[in-house]
Amino acid sequence: MQQRKGYSILGYGCMRFTSHNNKIDLEKAEKEILKAYELGINYFDTAYIYPGSEEALGYIFEKNGLRDKIILTTKLPQYFIKNREGLDKYLETELKRLRTSYLDNYLMHHMTDIAQWEKLEKLGIREWIEEKKKEGKIKNIGFSFHGNTEMFKKILNAYDWDLCLVQYNYMDENSQAGREGIREANKKGVPVFIMEPLRGGKLVDLLPEKAKKEIAEDPHGWSPAEWAFRWLWNQSDITCVLSGMNSIDMIEENCRIASEAREGGFGDEEFAMIDKIKEYINENTKVGCTGCKYCMPCPQGVDIPGIFSCYNHMYSENKSAGRGEYFQTVALRIDPADARRCIECGKCEMHCPQSIPIREKLKEADKALLPFPYRVAYKIARHFMVGKKGKR
């Protein structure tokens, strides 16, 4: 297995272990973890809210004497933190679950807005991190991110992070943290870890038939997943790509790809193939937005490219995927950025290279992304995740 900065370039995302009756199949999970370790994977990623995952890993690593031979990452549920005592409570709970005295990496989980970090700062998070590092309970501190590029860079520059975890794949070059955010992280020397390399499997299972046919007939002989993984490992800015593997066959196949893929291995032919796949996917989109951001900033704070990206994903993938992305990247910010804030001033349309009727399309997107049941969930989620400061 190749490594970058001491990490295997393929990491094990431990959210999708096989379960029966809401209980992880420990015997199966153990076989899979051991196979991954045998094939060179040294990075394992979990989180407080992944049901049973921390306990399962703690048991497997302790039983097989692997704890000091692997790099273990879990995440602080920052959205639950109300006071300084909460920081200790969750860390100690996770250490106990994982049967370890230290964490190699501890991430602030699911950051979407700089205001989340500012709230933690008021609770003394900086001093707390320093204290836990001195105690040896945390080696490296980082954050996982779901939001837009602007917010990513604000959080990135707010602290001296040791690593970051972002959603990124060939369909997310201009959304989420995006290529721009990843480059910014590398300028600061912050290692970048990747989640959702296949957009939850959608870049495999939900590809248009024309794309599947194109891939099947291509002389490279690569599967849809292999194209997506190789596109990522082609980039030197990426340290490690996580995969939520739950079968021996999947582990062996992904490890094979990770052993063969090379940084800079893509040429004009390979990039042309990725562009062709993206064109097939985008044939079903509703708005011809390229994410160039010439329409930004909106005077009212509307995240125009972010909303259109989610709207398009409703039709290039499926409706629940687009709405789920909308909740993560737009709806749950401290400062509302939804389409209903638009006052139809038209400034955005003056700068759009694609001449998109933005005001009209924002209304369409808002109606599609937030039908009545989702509007109710939106209000509840905002109250839970961002509290009073997030009220309109």
C-alpha positions in Angstrom: 0.0 0.0 0.0 1.3 3.4 -0.9 1.6 6.1 1.7 1.6 9.8 1.8 2.9 11.7 4.9 2.9 8.4 6.8 -0.8 7.5 6.0 -1.9 4.8 3.7 -3.5 6.5 0.7 -6.6 4.4 1.3 -8.3 4.8 4.6 -11.0 2.7 6.2 -14.2 4.7 6.9 -15.9 2.8 9.7 -19.5 4.0 9.4 -20.9 1.2 7.3 -20.2 -2.1 9.1 -22.8 -4.8 8.5 -25.4 -4.8 11.2 -28.2 -7.1 12.2 -31.1 -5.8 14.4 -29.1 -2.5 14.9 -26.1 -4.5 16.2 -22.8 -4.6 14.3 -21.7 -8.1 13.1 -18.5 -8.1 15.1 -17.2 -11.4 13.6 -17.6 -10.1 10.0 -16.2 -6.6 10.9 -13.2 -8.2 12.5 -12.3 -10.2 9.4 -12.7 -7.1 7.3 -10.5 -4.9 9.5 -7.8 -7.6 9.7 -7.8 -8.0 5.9 -7.5 -4.2 5.5 -4.6 -4.1 7.9 -3.0 -7.1 6.2 -3.2 -5.3 2.8 -1.5 -2.1 4.2 -4.3 0.1 5.4 -3.1 1.9 8.5 -5.8 4.7 8.8 -9.2 4.0 10.5 -11.8 6.7 10.8 -14.9 6.6 13.1 -17.1 9.1 15.0 -19.1 9.4 18.2 -22.4 9.2 16.4 -21.7 6.2 14.2 -23.8 3.5 16.0 -21.6 0.9 17.6 -18.6 1.8 15.5 -16.2 3.0 18.3 -17.0 0.1 20.5 -16.5 -2.4 17.7 -13.1 -0.9 16.8 -12.0 -0.8 20.4 -12.8 -4.5 20.8 -11.1 -5.5 17.5 -8.0 -3.5 18.0 -7.5 -4.6 21.6 -8.2 -8.3 20.8 -5.7 -8.3 18.0 -3.0 -6.1 19.5 -3.3 -3.5 16.7 -3.9 -0.3 18.6 -0.3 1.0 18.4 0.2 -0.3 14.9 -2.6 1.8 13.3 -3.6 5.5 13.1 -7.0 6.0 14.8 -9.3 8.9 14.2 -12.6 9.8 15.8 -14.6 13.0 16.1 -16.0 15.3 18.8 -19.7 15.9 18.3 -19.2 19.7 18.5 -23.0 20.3 17.9 -23.7 18.7 21.3 -21.3 20.8 23.2 -22.8 23.3 25.6 -20.0 23.9 28.1 -16.4 23.2 29.0 -17.3 20.0 30.9 -18.9 18.6 27.7 -15.5 18.5 26.0 -14.2 16.2 28.7 -17.3 14.2 28.8 -17.3 13.2 25.1 -13.6 12.7 24.9 -13.5 10.4 27.9 -16.5 8.4 26.6 -14.8 7.9 23.2 -11.5 6.8 24.8 -13.4 4.3 26.8 -15.4 3.0 23.9 -12.2 2.7 21.8 -10.3 1.0 24.7 -7.4 3.4 24.3 -5.6 6.1 26.3 -5.0 8.3 23.3 -6.3 9.4 19.9 -4.0 9.9 16.9 -6.4 12.4 15.4 -9.4 14.1 16.9 -11.7 16.0 14.6 -14.4 18.7 15.2 -17.2 16.8 13.6 -19.4 18.2 10.8 -18.3 21.8 10.7 -20.3 24.0 8.3 -20.0 27.5 9.7 -17.2 29.6 11.3 -19.7 30.4 14.0 -19.5 26.8 15.3 -15.8 27.3 15.9 -16.3 30.7 17.5 -18.8 29.1 19.9 -16.2 26.5 20.9 -13.6 29.2 21.3 -15.8 31.0 23.9 -16.0 27.7 25.8 -12.2 27.5 25.9 -11.5 25.0 23.2 -8.0 26.3 22.4 -6.8 25.9 25.9 -8.6 22.5 26.2 -6.8 21.2 23.0 -3.4 22.3 24.4 -4.1 20.6 27.7 -5.2 17.3 26.1 -2.1 17.3 23.8 0.1 17.8 26.8 -1.6 15.0 28.6 -1.0 12.8 25.6 -4.7 12.1 25.0 -4.8 13.8 21.6 -1.9 13.8 19.1 -3.4 15.8 16.3 -6.4 18.0 16.0 -8.5 18.7 12.9 -12.0 19.1 11.6 -14.4 17.4 9.2 -16.3 19.8 6.9 -19.6 20.0 5.1 -20.2 23.5 3.7 -19.1 25.9 1.0 -15.6 27.0 0.0 -15.8 30.3 1.7 -16.7 28.8 5.1 -14.1 26.1 4.7 -11.3 28.7 4.3 -12.6 30.7 7.2 -12.4 27.7 9.5 -9.1 26.5 8.0 -7.5 29.9 8.8 -9.1 30.2 12.3 -6.7 27.7 13.9 -3.4 25.9 13.4 -5.0 22.6 12.4 -3.1 19.3 12.0 -5.4 17.9 9.3 -8.9 18.3 7.7 -11.5 15.9 6.3 -13.6 17.1 3.3 -16.1 15.7 0.8 -14.5 15.7 -2.6 -14.9 13.8 -5.9 -15.0 14.7 -9.6 -18.5 16.0 -9.2 -17.6 18.2 -6.2 -14.7 20.2 -7.7 -16.6 23.5 -7.3 -18.9 22.6 -4.3 -18.2 21.8 -0.7 -14.6 22.7 0.1 -13.8 22.1 -3.5 -10.5 22.2 -5.3 -9.9 25.8 -4.2 -10.3 24.9 -0.6 -8.0 21.9 -0.9 -5.3 24.0 -2.5 -5.6 26.5 0.3 -5.1 23.8 2.9 -2.0 22.5 1.2 -0.6 26.0 1.1 -0.9 26.0 4.9 0.7 22.6 5.1 -2.6 21.0 6.4 -3.0 17.4 5.2 -6.3 16.8 3.4 -8.3 13.6 3.9 -11.2 12.8 1.6 -14.7 11.4 2.4 -17.4 10.5 -0.1 -15.1 9.7 -3.0 -18.0 8.0 -4.7 -20.7 10.4 -3.4 -22.1 7.6 -1.3 -21.9 5.1 -4.2 -23.8 7.4 -6.6 -20.8 7.7 -8.9 -21.2 3.9 -9.3 -24.8 2.8 -8.9 -26.6 5.9 -10.2 -24.4 6.8 -13.2 -26.5 7.3 -16.4 -26.6 4.3 -18.7 -24.6 6.2 -21.3 -21.8 6.7 -18.8 -21.8 3.1 -17.7 -21.6 2.0 -21.4 -18.7 4.4 -22.1 -16.8 3.1 -19.1 -17.4 -0.5 -20.0 -16.1 -0.1 -23.5 -13.0 2.0 -22.5 -9.7 0.1 -23.1 -8.4 1.0 -19.6 -10.8 -1.7 -18.2 -11.4 0.4 -15.1 -14.7 0.2 -13.2 -16.7 3.4 -12.3 -15.2 3.3 -8.8 -11.7 2.9 -10.1 -12.0 6.0 -12.3 -13.2 8.0 -9.3 -10.4 6.7 -7.0 -7.7 7.2 -9.6 -8.9 10.7 -10.3 -8.4 11.5 -6.6 -5.0 9.8 -6.2 -3.8 11.6 -9.3 -3.7 14.8 -7.1 -0.7 15.4 -4.9 -2.8 17.7 -2.6 -4.7 14.6 -1.3 -3.2 12.6 1.6 -5.7 9.8 2.1 -9.1 8.8 0.6 -11.6 7.1 2.9 -13.8 4.3 1.8 -16.7 2.8 3.8 -15.9 -0.8 2.9 -18.1 -3.7 4.2 -16.9 -6.8 2.3 -13.6 -8.6 1.8 -14.0 -8.3 -2.0 -14.5 -4.5 -1.8 -11.4 -4.2 0.5 -9.2 -6.3 -1.8 -10.4 -4.4 -4.9 -9.9 -1.0 -3.4 -6.5 -2.0 -2.1 -5.5 -3.2 -5.5 -6.4 0.1 -7.0 -4.6 2.0 -4.3 -1.4 0.0 -5.0 -1.5 0.7 -8.7 -2.7 4.3 -8.9 -0.1 7.0 -9.1 0.1 10.7 -8.5 0.2 12.5 -11.8 -1.0 9.3 -13.6 -3.7 11.0 -15.5 -3.1 12.4 -19.0 -5.3 14.1 -21.5 -7.1 10.9 -22.4 -8.0 10.1 -18.8 -9.2 13.7 -18.1 -11.3 13.6 -21.2 -13.0 10.5 -20.0 -13.9 12.1 -16.7 -15.2 15.2 -18.5 -17.4 12.9 -20.7 -18.8 11.1 -17.6 -19.6 14.5 -16.0 -21.3 15.6 -19.2 -23.6 12.6 -19.1 -24.4 13.1 -15.5 -25.1 16.8 -16.1 -27.5 16.2 -18.9 -30.2 15.8 -16.3 -29.4 18.9 -14.4 -31.9 21.8 -14.1 -29.6 24.8 -14.1 -26.5 25.3 -16.2 -24.5 26.7 -13.3 -20.8 26.0 -13.5 -20.0 27.2 -9.9 -17.9 30.0 -11.2 -19.3 32.3 -8.5 -19.3 35.5 -10.6 -22.8 36.0 -9.2 -21.4 36.3 -5.7 -21.4 37.8 -3.2 -25.2 38.2 -3.0 -26.1 41.4 -1.0 -28.7 39.3 0.9 -26.3 36.4 1.6 -28.0 33.9 -0.7 -25.7 31.1 -1.6 -26.6 31.0 -5.3 -24.1 28.4 -6.6 -24.6 26.2 -3.5 -28.4 26.2 -4.0 -28.1 25.4 -7.7 -25.6 22.6 -7.0 -28.0 20.9 -4.6 -31.0 21.5 -7.0 -29.0 19.9 -9.8 -28.0 16.9 -7.7 -31.7 16.2 -7.1 -31.9 15.3 -10.8 -28.5 14.0 -11.6 -28.6 11.6 -8.7 -31.9 11.6 -6.8 -34.1 13.9 -4.8 -33.1 12.8 -1.4 -29.4 13.3 -2.2 -29.9 16.8 -3.3 -32.0 17.7 -0.3 -29.6 16.1 2.0 -26.7 18.1 0.5 -28.8 21.2 0.8 -29.3 20.7 4.5 -25.6 20.2 5.1 -24.2 23.0 2.9 -26.8 25.7 2.9 -29.7 25.2 5.4 -27.7 24.8 8.6 -25.5 27.8 8.5 -25.7 30.3 11.3 -26.5 33.1 8.9 -29.3 31.9 6.6 -28.3 31.6 3.0 -31.5 30.1 1.5 -33.3 31.4 -1.6 -36.1 33.0 0.3 -33.7 35.8 1.3 -33.6 36.9 -2.4 -35.1 40.4 -2.9 -34.8 40.1 -6.7 -32.4 43.0 -7.1 -31.0 41.3 -10.2 -27.3 42.1 -9.5 -26.4 38.4 -9.8 -27.8 38.1 -13.3 -25.7 41.1 -14.5 -22.6 39.1 -13.8 -23.6 35.5 -14.8 -21.5 34.3 -17.8 -24.2 31.7 -18.6 -27.0 34.3 -18.6 -29.0 32.1 -16.2 -32.3 33.7 -15.1 -31.1 33.4 -11.5 -34.1 34.9 -9.8 -36.5 32.6 -11.5 -34.4 29.5 -11.0 -33.9 30.3 -7.3 -37.7 30.2 -6.8 -37.8 26.8 -8.6 -34.9 25.4 -6.6 -36.4 26.6 -3.3 -39.7 24.9 -4.1 -38.0 21.7 -5.1 -35.5 21.5 -2.2 -37.9 22.5 0.5 -41.4 21.0 0.0 -43.6 21.3 3.1 -42.4 18.3 5.1 -38.8 19.5 4.6 -39.6 23.0 5.6 -40.8 21.6 9.0 -37.6 19.5 9.3 -35.6 22.6 8.3 -36.9 24.6 11.2 -36.3 21.8 13.7 -32.8 21.1 12.4 -31.8 24.8 12.5 -33.1 25.0 16.1 -31.1 22.0 17.1 -27.9 22.7 15.2 -27.5 26.4 15.4 -29.9 27.6 18.1 -31.2 31.1 18.6 -28.4 32.7 16.6 -29.6 30.9 13.5 -33.1 32.4 13.7 -34.3 34.5 10.7 
